Amino acid sequence: MLCKYYKANLQRTTAWFVSGVLRNESNLVLERCLDKFTCEFEFFVPTDCEKHFLKVMAFLLEKGFVLNFSEQKNRFLDEATEQQF
């Protein structure tokens, strides 16, 4: 299964909270910290969970826990892999 790929910058002091919220949502997404200094995270979201993920992220963005987030090209896919799907 291919996943949607998102990146976000989180508030450094509450990054643990965002991670916990996402894990509490029935493992909605796989998240990973890319840069601890800028608090940049990446998220792998199953396509059937994307709608719920976006709702949760919009809420966290509104509350100030997430500074920004956007969908990106999945860095683990190459052109040959993309053509198969």
C-alpha positions in Angstrom: 0.0 0.0 0.0 1.3 3.4 -0.9 1.0 6.2 1.6 0.5 9.9 1.3 3.6 11.8 2.5 3.4 15.0 4.5 6.0 17.2 6.3 5.3 19.6 9.1 7.1 21.8 11.6 5.9 21.4 15.1 6.2 23.5 18.3 9.4 22.2 19.9 7.9 22.1 23.4 4.8 20.2 22.4 6.1 17.8 19.7 5.7 14.9 22.1 2.0 15.9 22.5 1.4 15.9 18.7 3.1 12.5 18.4 1.0 11.1 21.2 -2.3 12.4 19.7 -1.6 10.9 16.4 -0.6 7.5 18.0 -3.7 7.6 20.1 -5.9 7.9 17.0 -5.6 4.2 16.3 -2.1 4.6 14.8 -3.5 6.9 12.2 -0.1 7.7 10.8 3.6 6.9 11.0 5.5 10.0 12.1 9.2 10.5 12.4 11.3 13.5 13.3 13.6 14.6 10.5 15.4 17.4 12.3 15.3 17.9 16.0 16.6 21.5 15.8 13.9 22.7 13.5 11.3 20.2 14.8 10.6 19.0 11.3 8.5 15.8 11.1 7.5 13.6 8.3 4.2 11.7 8.2 3.3 8.6 6.2 -0.5 8.5 5.9 -2.5 5.5 4.5 -4.7 6.9 1.7 -7.9 5.7 3.5 -6.9 7.6 6.6 -6.0 10.8 4.9 -9.3 12.6 5.5 -9.1 11.9 9.3 -5.4 12.9 9.4 -6.2 16.2 7.8 -8.9 17.0 10.3 -6.6 16.2 13.2 -3.8 18.3 11.7 -6.1 21.2 11.0 -7.2 21.2 14.7 -3.6 21.0 15.9 -2.6 23.8 13.5 -5.5 25.9 14.8 -4.4 25.4 18.4 -0.7 26.3 17.6 0.9 22.8 18.1 1.6 22.5 14.4 3.3 25.5 12.8 2.7 24.4 9.2 2.3 21.2 7.2 2.0 20.3 3.5 1.8 17.2 1.3 5.1 16.4 -0.4 6.3 13.9 -2.9 7.0 10.6 -1.1 10.8 10.6 -0.8 10.9 6.8 -0.8 9.3 6.5 -4.3 11.3 6.7 -7.4 10.0 7.2 -10.9 10.0 3.5 -11.7 7.9 2.7 -8.6 5.5 5.5 -9.3 4.8 4.1 -12.8 3.8 0.7 -11.4 1.0 2.3 -9.5 
